[in-house]
């Protein structure tokens, strides 16, 4: 027998893998509806951009857009720096009595310091974890920025992060490899990124 | 002499109905009608191939939502490109080439993280025997597949689950036939190891 053939030890596994998922007629209807909506071409926005930049003069227009964007950004930064830093309101951690480390949501960013920050504690139970990171839109999904701390020798991992008010998406990454949503929070599927994240509302 | 059934999947009852063999047969006439723009024939094509596509995408992406999204995208692309399909190629190989591309794109979006949204961190560890039998078996399948690289998993599924030939898979993956054989062979070896490890672990409990 060749190594790439199925023997009796693999046969039960292959049998299970061959089982077809439950058929959902609505799913097929959804597919057909999407096919009907599709006009067979790239979407309108992309089409418009392509048409715009395909013209010879489009490159000059693109350069102008880039320069204008850079100018607006520089102007905004200057305006923020000249504003009153005293108006920043930092609220200490309130969600637990333990002396938990409170970490700002992002690296010192001038624009952020003007926002009202609220401390939020994130916890997750995992007996298998050796390391847990918190990632979210508030730290650009950077797994190195917010490492959770283990609560003694328990399976509870926690971190308190100061977040600007608003709705944030987040998730945990366990052992640098397993994407995990927060079982105690609402979840959402990110259409662009294709992953499920948890939601936290900071008020 | 029949070999003993491995312990890994012994939880599956023996009287379970036989697994559904790849049932996809779309008549040539229907396929050609769909290619010529007949919406009824295209709907028939979707109904015929949807379950297989979903099965493949689910095994690759480990998430039903992501898999459904990929399959939808695939059929939209099939609809756009069907007029370019040539009969000399096997249709399901052509279809799975598009689907595999969509799945790869979806996985790339997930960066380097494996996507096991888990309420279930246990999925990557040996499963407690206190759970019900069916769940043990299903979870162990995930565990076994998670031990393969993305390329190995894709090649293994196309060969032994979807029934494509090595030549078809080579076209899907864009690599040589010998490389496909190597991937499938390594996938089989890795799966056997996983089964044996799980078996040994259970014996030691």
Interface residues (C-beta under 8 A of the other chain):
Chain A: X2 X3 X4 X5 X6 X7 X8 X9 X10 X12 X13 X14 X15 X16 X17 X18 X19 X20 X21 X23 X27 X28 X30 X31 X32 X34 X35 X38 X40 X126 X128 X129 X173 X174 X177 X178 X179 X180 X181 X183 X189 X191 X192 X193 X194 X195 X196
Chain B: X2 X3 X5 X6 X8 X9 X12 X19 X20 X21 X22 X23 X42 X43 X46 X47 X50 X51 X52 X54 X55 X58 X59 X63 X64 X65 X66 X68 X69 X71 X72 X75 X76 X79 X80 X106 X109 X110 X113 X114 X115 X116 X117 X118 X119 X121 X122 X124 X125 X137 X138 X141 X144 X157 X159 X160 X161 X181 X184 X185 X188 X189 X191 X192 X195 X196
